[in-house]
Amino acid sequence: MSVFELMASDDNILSTSGRSRAAVVDGFARSELFDRTFREGMELVEETAAYLDGDGRRESKMLSRAVALAYAGESMKLTTRLMQIASWLLIQRAVREGDMASEAACEPRYRLNEPKAEIDPTHPELPIALVEYLVRAEKLFGRVLYLDRRMYLDGPEEEAENPVLSQMGKLEAAFRL
């Protein structure tokens, strides 16, 4: 399958025309796009954890105090960003595996927040490996945020039942008898 065919199939998965938001979520959770994104996200989490616990720890001990402080801050940002990505992906997997209803996954509490305007890493002497992980995490977050917005915010609004009209209808039906 060519890159263009994959992109077209990805757009079809996220297409909301004539489909409920829950159907879009369910379709995405069962798609190849989800498989690829999940695999990439979890691999990045594992790679980053291995780096921070291994080479990154050794590198950070050799840094000056100012750079070490910047390293600590950037590694916390990186870890937070990766946990946001992993959490979102795990919600989608729960839908796929039937552990969560697609309607429940549509709740606002599972949405990703817009990122704060970030500037480049806080210190020019940070280890290049850390900077590379930061860049990869931000790119993946951008793609996951795009998916989140397409599926949950750009999708069709579910028709909410008006509670007042519902009660009025029940009263009318009760008094007609």
Rosetta constraint file for C-alpha pairs under 8 A:
AtomPair CA 1 CA 5 HARMONIC 6.11 0.50
AtomPair CA 1 CA 6 HARMONIC 6.69 0.50
AtomPair CA 2 CA 6 HARMONIC 6.30 0.50
AtomPair CA 3 CA 7 HARMONIC 6.18 0.50
AtomPair CA 4 CA 8 HARMONIC 6.16 0.50
AtomPair CA 5 CA 9 HARMONIC 6.13 0.50
AtomPair CA 6 CA 10 HARMONIC 6.06 0.50
AtomPair CA 7 CA 11 HARMONIC 6.27 0.50
AtomPair CA 8 CA 12 HARMONIC 6.30 0.50
AtomPair CA 9 CA 13 HARMONIC 6.26 0.50
AtomPair CA 10 CA 14 HARMONIC 6.51 0.50
AtomPair CA 10 CA 33 HARMONIC 6.36 0.50
AtomPair CA 11 CA 15 HARMONIC 5.95 0.50
AtomPair CA 13 CA 24 HARMONIC 6.89 0.50
AtomPair CA 13 CA 27 HARMONIC 6.24 0.50
AtomPair CA 13 CA 28 HARMONIC 5.88 0.50
AtomPair CA 13 CA 31 HARMONIC 7.40 0.50
AtomPair CA 14 CA 24 HARMONIC 6.07 0.50
AtomPair CA 14 CA 27 HARMONIC 7.94 0.50
AtomPair CA 14 CA 28 HARMONIC 6.81 0.50
AtomPair CA 14 CA 147 HARMONIC 7.92 0.50
AtomPair CA 14 CA 150 HARMONIC 6.62 0.50
AtomPair CA 14 CA 151 HARMONIC 6.18 0.50
AtomPair CA 15 CA 19 HARMONIC 7.94 0.50
AtomPair CA 15 CA 24 HARMONIC 7.19 0.50
AtomPair CA 15 CA 155 HARMONIC 8.00 0.50
AtomPair CA 16 CA 20 HARMONIC 6.88 0.50
AtomPair CA 16 CA 21 HARMONIC 7.01 0.50
AtomPair CA 16 CA 24 HARMONIC 6.46 0.50
AtomPair CA 16 CA 151 HARMONIC 7.87 0.50
AtomPair CA 16 CA 155 HARMONIC 5.42 0.50
AtomPair CA 16 CA 156 HARMONIC 6.42 0.50
AtomPair CA 17 CA 156 HARMONIC 7.80 0.50
AtomPair CA 19 CA 23 HARMONIC 6.07 0.50
AtomPair CA 19 CA 24 HARMONIC 6.65 0.50
AtomPair CA 19 CA 156 HARMONIC 7.56 0.50
AtomPair CA 20 CA 24 HARMONIC 6.44 0.50
AtomPair CA 20 CA 155 HARMONIC 7.55 0.50
AtomPair CA 20 CA 156 HARMONIC 6.26 0.50
AtomPair CA 20 CA 157 HARMONIC 7.78 0.50
AtomPair CA 20 CA 158 HARMONIC 6.87 0.50
AtomPair CA 21 CA 25 HARMONIC 6.28 0.50
AtomPair CA 21 CA 103 HARMONIC 7.87 0.50
AtomPair CA 21 CA 106 HARMONIC 7.60 0.50
AtomPair CA 21 CA 151 HARMONIC 6.80 0.50
AtomPair CA 21 CA 152 HARMONIC 6.66 0.50
AtomPair CA 21 CA 155 HARMONIC 5.61 0.50
AtomPair CA 21 CA 156 HARMONIC 6.00 0.50
AtomPair CA 21 CA 157 HARMONIC 7.21 0.50
AtomPair CA 21 CA 158 HARMONIC 7.19 0.50
AtomPair CA 22 CA 26 HARMONIC 6.07 0.50
AtomPair CA 22 CA 102 HARMONIC 5.06 0.50
AtomPair CA 22 CA 103 HARMONIC 5.17 0.50
AtomPair CA 22 CA 106 HARMONIC 7.02 0.50
AtomPair CA 23 CA 27 HARMONIC 5.99 0.50
AtomPair CA 23 CA 102 HARMONIC 7.42 0.50
AtomPair CA 24 CA 28 HARMONIC 6.13 0.50
AtomPair CA 24 CA 151 HARMONIC 6.39 0.50
AtomPair CA 24 CA 155 HARMONIC 7.98 0.50
AtomPair CA 25 CA 29 HARMONIC 6.18 0.50
AtomPair CA 25 CA 92 HARMONIC 7.74 0.50
AtomPair CA 25 CA 102 HARMONIC 6.04 0.50
AtomPair CA 25 CA 105 HARMONIC 7.87 0.50
AtomPair CA 25 CA 106 HARMONIC 7.92 0.50
AtomPair CA 25 CA 151 HARMONIC 6.31 0.50
AtomPair CA 25 CA 152 HARMONIC 7.85 0.50
AtomPair CA 26 CA 30 HARMONIC 6.52 0.50
AtomPair CA 26 CA 95 HARMONIC 6.65 0.50
AtomPair CA 26 CA 96 HARMONIC 6.81 0.50
AtomPair CA 26 CA 102 HARMONIC 5.82 0.50
AtomPair CA 27 CA 31 HARMONIC 6.31 0.50
AtomPair CA 28 CA 33 HARMONIC 7.24 0.50
AtomPair CA 28 CA 34 HARMONIC 6.16 0.50
AtomPair CA 29 CA 34 HARMONIC 5.82 0.50
AtomPair CA 29 CA 92 HARMONIC 5.49 0.50
AtomPair CA 29 CA 93 HARMONIC 6.33 0.50
AtomPair CA 29 CA 95 HARMONIC 6.43 0.50
AtomPair CA 29 CA 96 HARMONIC 5.01 0.50
AtomPair CA 30 CA 34 HARMONIC 6.92 0.50
AtomPair CA 30 CA 35 HARMONIC 7.93 0.50
AtomPair CA 30 CA 96 HARMONIC 5.86 0.50
AtomPair CA 31 CA 35 HARMONIC 6.52 0.50
AtomPair CA 32 CA 36 HARMONIC 6.14 0.50
AtomPair CA 33 CA 37 HARMONIC 6.11 0.50
AtomPair CA 34 CA 38 HARMONIC 5.82 0.50
AtomPair CA 35 CA 39 HARMONIC 6.05 0.50
AtomPair CA 36 CA 40 HARMONIC 6.10 0.50
AtomPair CA 37 CA 41 HARMONIC 6.00 0.50
AtomPair CA 38 CA 42 HARMONIC 6.10 0.50
AtomPair CA 38 CA 89 HARMONIC 6.04 0.50
AtomPair CA 39 CA 43 HARMONIC 6.03 0.50
AtomPair CA 40 CA 44 HARMONIC 6.13 0.50
AtomPair CA 41 CA 45 HARMONIC 6.28 0.50
AtomPair CA 41 CA 82 HARMONIC 7.86 0.50
AtomPair CA 41 CA 85 HARMONIC 6.94 0.50
AtomPair CA 41 CA 86 HARMONIC 6.57 0.50
AtomPair CA 41 CA 89 HARMONIC 7.82 0.50
AtomPair CA 41 CA 140 HARMONIC 7.35 0.50
AtomPair CA 42 CA 46 HARMONIC 6.22 0.50
AtomPair CA 42 CA 86 HARMONIC 6.81 0.50
AtomPair CA 43 CA 47 HARMONIC 6.03 0.50
AtomPair CA 44 CA 48 HARMONIC 5.93 0.50
AtomPair CA 44 CA 82 HARMONIC 7.98 0.50
AtomPair CA 44 CA 137 HARMONIC 7.57 0.50
AtomPair CA 45 CA 49 HARMONIC 6.10 0.50
AtomPair CA 45 CA 82 HARMONIC 6.22 0.50
AtomPair CA 45 CA 86 HARMONIC 7.74 0.50
AtomPair CA 46 CA 50 HARMONIC 6.17 0.50
AtomPair CA 47 CA 51 HARMONIC 6.17 0.50
AtomPair CA 48 CA 52 HARMONIC 6.07 0.50
AtomPair CA 48 CA 133 HARMONIC 6.77 0.50
AtomPair CA 49 CA 53 HARMONIC 6.04 0.50
AtomPair CA 50 CA 54 HARMONIC 5.86 0.50
AtomPair CA 50 CA 55 HARMONIC 7.96 0.50
AtomPair CA 51 CA 55 HARMONIC 5.35 0.50
AtomPair CA 51 CA 56 HARMONIC 5.24 0.50
AtomPair CA 51 CA 57 HARMONIC 7.71 0.50
AtomPair CA 52 CA 56 HARMONIC 4.49 0.50
AtomPair CA 52 CA 57 HARMONIC 5.69 0.50
AtomPair CA 52 CA 75 HARMONIC 7.82 0.50
AtomPair CA 53 CA 57 HARMONIC 5.66 0.50
AtomPair CA 54 CA 58 HARMONIC 6.51 0.50
AtomPair CA 55 CA 59 HARMONIC 6.01 0.50
AtomPair CA 56 CA 60 HARMONIC 5.98 0.50
AtomPair CA 56 CA 129 HARMONIC 7.95 0.50
AtomPair CA 56 CA 130 HARMONIC 7.39 0.50
AtomPair CA 57 CA 61 HARMONIC 6.50 0.50
AtomPair CA 58 CA 62 HARMONIC 6.98 0.50
AtomPair CA 59 CA 63 HARMONIC 6.85 0.50
AtomPair CA 59 CA 127 HARMONIC 7.22 0.50
AtomPair CA 60 CA 68 HARMONIC 5.88 0.50
AtomPair CA 60 CA 71 HARMONIC 6.97 0.50
AtomPair CA 61 CA 68 HARMONIC 7.52 0.50
AtomPair CA 63 CA 67 HARMONIC 5.81 0.50
AtomPair CA 63 CA 68 HARMONIC 5.38 0.50
AtomPair CA 64 CA 68 HARMONIC 5.89 0.50
AtomPair CA 65 CA 69 HARMONIC 6.17 0.50
AtomPair CA 66 CA 70 HARMONIC 6.40 0.50
AtomPair CA 67 CA 71 HARMONIC 6.00 0.50
AtomPair CA 67 CA 123 HARMONIC 6.41 0.50
AtomPair CA 67 CA 125 HARMONIC 6.57 0.50
AtomPair CA 67 CA 126 HARMONIC 6.45 0.50
AtomPair CA 68 CA 72 HARMONIC 6.18 0.50
AtomPair CA 69 CA 73 HARMONIC 6.38 0.50
AtomPair CA 70 CA 74 HARMONIC 6.09 0.50
AtomPair CA 70 CA 122 HARMONIC 6.00 0.50
AtomPair CA 70 CA 123 HARMONIC 6.18 0.50
AtomPair CA 70 CA 126 HARMONIC 7.56 0.50
AtomPair CA 71 CA 75 HARMONIC 5.97 0.50
AtomPair CA 71 CA 126 HARMONIC 6.38 0.50
AtomPair CA 72 CA 76 HARMONIC 6.24 0.50
AtomPair CA 73 CA 77 HARMONIC 6.34 0.50
AtomPair CA 74 CA 78 HARMONIC 6.07 0.50
AtomPair CA 74 CA 121 HARMONIC 6.96 0.50
AtomPair CA 74 CA 122 HARMONIC 7.51 0.50
AtomPair CA 74 CA 134 HARMONIC 7.93 0.50
AtomPair CA 75 CA 79 HARMONIC 6.06 0.50
AtomPair CA 75 CA 130 HARMONIC 7.56 0.50
AtomPair CA 76 CA 80 HARMONIC 6.09 0.50
AtomPair CA 77 CA 81 HARMONIC 6.10 0.50
AtomPair CA 78 CA 82 HARMONIC 6.19 0.50
AtomPair CA 78 CA 133 HARMONIC 7.63 0.50
AtomPair CA 78 CA 134 HARMONIC 5.89 0.50
AtomPair CA 78 CA 137 HARMONIC 7.06 0.50
AtomPair CA 79 CA 83 HARMONIC 6.16 0.50
AtomPair CA 80 CA 84 HARMONIC 6.31 0.50
AtomPair CA 81 CA 85 HARMONIC 6.41 0.50
AtomPair CA 81 CA 137 HARMONIC 6.90 0.50
AtomPair CA 81 CA 138 HARMONIC 7.63 0.50
AtomPair CA 81 CA 141 HARMONIC 7.34 0.50
AtomPair CA 82 CA 86 HARMONIC 6.05 0.50
AtomPair CA 82 CA 137 HARMONIC 6.53 0.50
AtomPair CA 82 CA 141 HARMONIC 7.97 0.50
AtomPair CA 83 CA 87 HARMONIC 5.91 0.50
AtomPair CA 84 CA 88 HARMONIC 6.28 0.50
AtomPair CA 84 CA 112 HARMONIC 7.36 0.50
AtomPair CA 85 CA 89 HARMONIC 6.21 0.50
AtomPair CA 85 CA 140 HARMONIC 7.94 0.50
AtomPair CA 85 CA 141 HARMONIC 6.26 0.50
AtomPair CA 85 CA 144 HARMONIC 7.07 0.50
AtomPair CA 86 CA 90 HARMONIC 6.02 0.50
AtomPair CA 87 CA 91 HARMONIC 6.31 0.50
AtomPair CA 88 CA 92 HARMONIC 6.56 0.50
AtomPair CA 88 CA 110 HARMONIC 7.03 0.50
AtomPair CA 88 CA 111 HARMONIC 7.65 0.50
AtomPair CA 88 CA 112 HARMONIC 7.46 0.50
AtomPair CA 89 CA 93 HARMONIC 6.25 0.50
AtomPair CA 90 CA 94 HARMONIC 6.07 0.50
AtomPair CA 91 CA 95 HARMONIC 6.46 0.50
AtomPair CA 91 CA 100 HARMONIC 7.73 0.50
AtomPair CA 91 CA 105 HARMONIC 6.78 0.50
AtomPair CA 91 CA 110 HARMONIC 7.74 0.50
AtomPair CA 92 CA 96 HARMONIC 6.33 0.50
AtomPair CA 92 CA 105 HARMONIC 7.53 0.50
AtomPair CA 93 CA 97 HARMONIC 6.12 0.50
AtomPair CA 94 CA 98 HARMONIC 6.07 0.50
AtomPair CA 94 CA 99 HARMONIC 4.87 0.50
AtomPair CA 94 CA 100 HARMONIC 5.30 0.50
AtomPair CA 95 CA 99 HARMONIC 5.97 0.50
AtomPair CA 95 CA 100 HARMONIC 4.80 0.50
AtomPair CA 95 CA 101 HARMONIC 5.81 0.50
AtomPair CA 95 CA 102 HARMONIC 5.64 0.50
AtomPair CA 95 CA 105 HARMONIC 7.30 0.50
AtomPair CA 100 CA 104 HARMONIC 6.60 0.50
AtomPair CA 100 CA 105 HARMONIC 6.99 0.50
AtomPair CA 101 CA 105 HARMONIC 6.57 0.50
AtomPair CA 102 CA 106 HARMONIC 6.60 0.50
AtomPair CA 103 CA 107 HARMONIC 7.39 0.50
AtomPair CA 105 CA 110 HARMONIC 6.52 0.50
AtomPair CA 106 CA 110 HARMONIC 7.13 0.50
AtomPair CA 106 CA 111 HARMONIC 7.93 0.50
AtomPair CA 106 CA 152 HARMONIC 6.30 0.50
AtomPair CA 107 CA 111 HARMONIC 7.42 0.50
AtomPair CA 111 CA 148 HARMONIC 6.84 0.50
AtomPair CA 111 CA 152 HARMONIC 7.86 0.50
AtomPair CA 112 CA 145 HARMONIC 6.47 0.50
AtomPair CA 112 CA 148 HARMONIC 7.03 0.50
AtomPair CA 114 CA 145 HARMONIC 7.85 0.50
AtomPair CA 121 CA 126 HARMONIC 7.80 0.50
AtomPair CA 121 CA 131 HARMONIC 7.08 0.50
AtomPair CA 126 CA 130 HARMONIC 7.04 0.50
AtomPair CA 126 CA 131 HARMONIC 7.02 0.50
AtomPair CA 127 CA 131 HARMONIC 6.61 0.50
AtomPair CA 128 CA 132 HARMONIC 6.11 0.50
AtomPair CA 129 CA 133 HARMONIC 6.30 0.50
AtomPair CA 130 CA 134 HARMONIC 6.20 0.50
AtomPair CA 131 CA 135 HARMONIC 6.23 0.50
AtomPair CA 132 CA 136 HARMONIC 6.18 0.50
AtomPair CA 133 CA 137 HARMONIC 6.00 0.50
AtomPair CA 134 CA 138 HARMONIC 6.20 0.50
AtomPair CA 135 CA 139 HARMONIC 6.22 0.50
AtomPair CA 136 CA 140 HARMONIC 6.18 0.50
AtomPair CA 137 CA 141 HARMONIC 5.97 0.50
AtomPair CA 138 CA 142 HARMONIC 6.07 0.50
AtomPair CA 139 CA 143 HARMONIC 6.47 0.50
AtomPair CA 140 CA 144 HARMONIC 6.16 0.50
AtomPair CA 141 CA 145 HARMONIC 5.88 0.50
AtomPair CA 142 CA 146 HARMONIC 6.16 0.50
AtomPair CA 143 CA 147 HARMONIC 6.32 0.50
AtomPair CA 144 CA 148 HARMONIC 6.08 0.50
AtomPair CA 145 CA 149 HARMONIC 6.15 0.50
AtomPair CA 146 CA 150 HARMONIC 6.12 0.50
AtomPair CA 147 CA 151 HARMONIC 6.00 0.50
AtomPair CA 148 CA 152 HARMONIC 5.77 0.50
AtomPair CA 148 CA 153 HARMONIC 7.42 0.50
AtomPair CA 149 CA 153 HARMONIC 4.90 0.50
AtomPair CA 149 CA 154 HARMONIC 5.96 0.50
AtomPair CA 150 CA 154 HARMONIC 4.91 0.50
AtomPair CA 150 CA 155 HARMONIC 6.41 0.50
AtomPair CA 151 CA 155 HARMONIC 5.65 0.50
AtomPair CA 161 CA 166 HARMONIC 7.17 0.50
AtomPair CA 162 CA 166 HARMONIC 6.07 0.50
AtomPair CA 163 CA 167 HARMONIC 6.19 0.50
AtomPair CA 164 CA 168 HARMONIC 6.16 0.50
AtomPair CA 165 CA 169 HARMONIC 6.05 0.50
AtomPair CA 166 CA 170 HARMONIC 6.35 0.50
AtomPair CA 167 CA 171 HARMONIC 6.18 0.50
AtomPair CA 168 CA 172 HARMONIC 6.15 0.50
AtomPair CA 169 CA 173 HARMONIC 6.12 0.50
AtomPair CA 170 CA 174 HARMONIC 6.07 0.50
AtomPair CA 171 CA 175 HARMONIC 6.23 0.50
AtomPair CA 172 CA 176 HARMONIC 6.20 0.50
AtomPair CA 173 CA 177 HARMONIC 6.96 0.50
